[in-house]
């Protein structure tokens, strides 16, 4: 199987569930911690091409609610969203799983089973 990269924050409950699922199913992966390693503009641009910035940008998060009105008002396009995701990487929906030229966003056990347990 191709290399699997899981992007997230280790103290996030959803990320913990995903990491536990991969461990339970003995699927090798590499974990990328946004808080330690950050995220590049080019990586976010690549992801946006695959799923759209709206899928990656979590407007339900506490990070979104903590932004100023001006910052929130600036998120009307991919460029505005990426600017915020770089500075406030905890606003990126978690986890993002990268495999080959595809990504999966969030935790969806039936989709994971179908994708990884073939």
C-alpha positions in Angstrom: 0.0 0.0 0.0 1.1 3.6 -0.7 2.4 5.8 2.1 -0.4 7.2 4.3 0.1 10.6 5.9 -2.4 11.6 8.6 -2.5 15.4 9.4 -4.0 16.6 12.6 -3.6 17.6 16.2 -2.9 14.8 18.7 -5.2 16.1 21.4 -8.2 16.3 19.0 -10.7 13.6 19.8 -11.5 12.9 16.2 -7.7 12.6 15.4 -7.3 10.2 18.3 -10.2 8.0 17.0 -8.5 7.9 13.6 -5.1 7.1 14.9 -6.6 4.3 17.1 -8.5 2.9 14.1 -5.3 2.8 12.0 -3.4 1.2 14.9 -6.2 -1.4 15.5 -6.2 -2.3 11.8 -2.4 -2.4 11.7 -2.2 0.1 8.9 1.2 1.8 8.7 1.0 5.6 8.6 3.0 8.8 9.3 1.4 11.4 11.6 2.0 15.1 10.9 1.2 17.3 13.9 0.1 20.8 12.8 1.1 22.3 16.1 4.7 21.1 15.8 5.3 21.1 12.1 2.7 23.6 10.8 1.3 23.4 7.3 2.5 24.9 4.0 0.6 27.1 1.7 1.4 24.8 -1.2 0.0 21.7 0.7 -3.2 23.6 1.5 -3.5 24.7 -2.2 -3.1 21.1 -3.3 -5.8 19.9 -0.9 -8.1 22.7 -2.0 -7.8 21.6 -5.6 -8.8 18.1 -4.5 -11.8 18.8 -2.2 -12.3 22.6 -2.1 -11.4 25.0 0.7 -14.9 24.8 2.1 -14.4 21.1 3.0 -11.2 21.8 4.8 -12.2 25.0 6.6 -14.0 24.3 9.8 -16.4 27.1 10.6 -17.9 25.1 13.5 -14.7 25.1 15.4 -13.8 27.1 18.5 -11.0 28.6 16.5 -13.5 30.1 14.0 -15.5 31.5 16.9 -12.3 33.1 18.4 -11.5 35.0 15.2 -12.3 38.6 15.0 -15.2 39.8 12.8 -12.7 41.2 10.3 -10.9 37.9 10.1 -14.1 36.0 9.6 -15.3 38.4 7.0 -12.0 37.8 5.0 -12.9 34.2 4.5 -14.8 34.4 1.3 -12.4 32.7 -1.1 -9.7 30.0 -1.2 -7.0 32.7 -0.7 -8.7 34.1 2.4 -9.3 30.6 3.9 -5.7 29.5 3.3 -4.4 32.7 5.0 -6.3 31.8 8.1 -5.5 28.1 7.9 -1.8 28.9 7.9 -2.0 31.2 10.9 -4.6 29.2 12.8 -4.0 25.6 11.7 -6.4 24.2 14.3 -9.2 25.5 12.0 -8.4 22.9 9.4 -11.0 20.0 9.7 -9.3 17.0 11.1 -7.9 14.7 10.3 -6.7 15.0 6.7 -5.5 11.7 5.4 -3.3 11.8 2.3 -2.7 8.7 0.2 -1.5 8.8 -3.4 -3.1 11.7 -5.1 -6.2 11.8 -2.9 -7.2 13.0 0.5 -9.9 12.0 3.0 -11.2 14.6 5.4 -12.7 13.8 8.8 -13.5 10.4 10.3 -15.8 8.2 8.3 -15.3 4.6 9.4 -17.3 2.9 6.6 -15.3 4.9 4.0 -12.0 4.1 5.7 -12.9 0.4 5.8 -13.8 0.5 2.1 -10.6 2.4 1.2 -8.0 0.8 3.5 -9.2 -2.7 4.2 -9.6 -4.0 0.7 
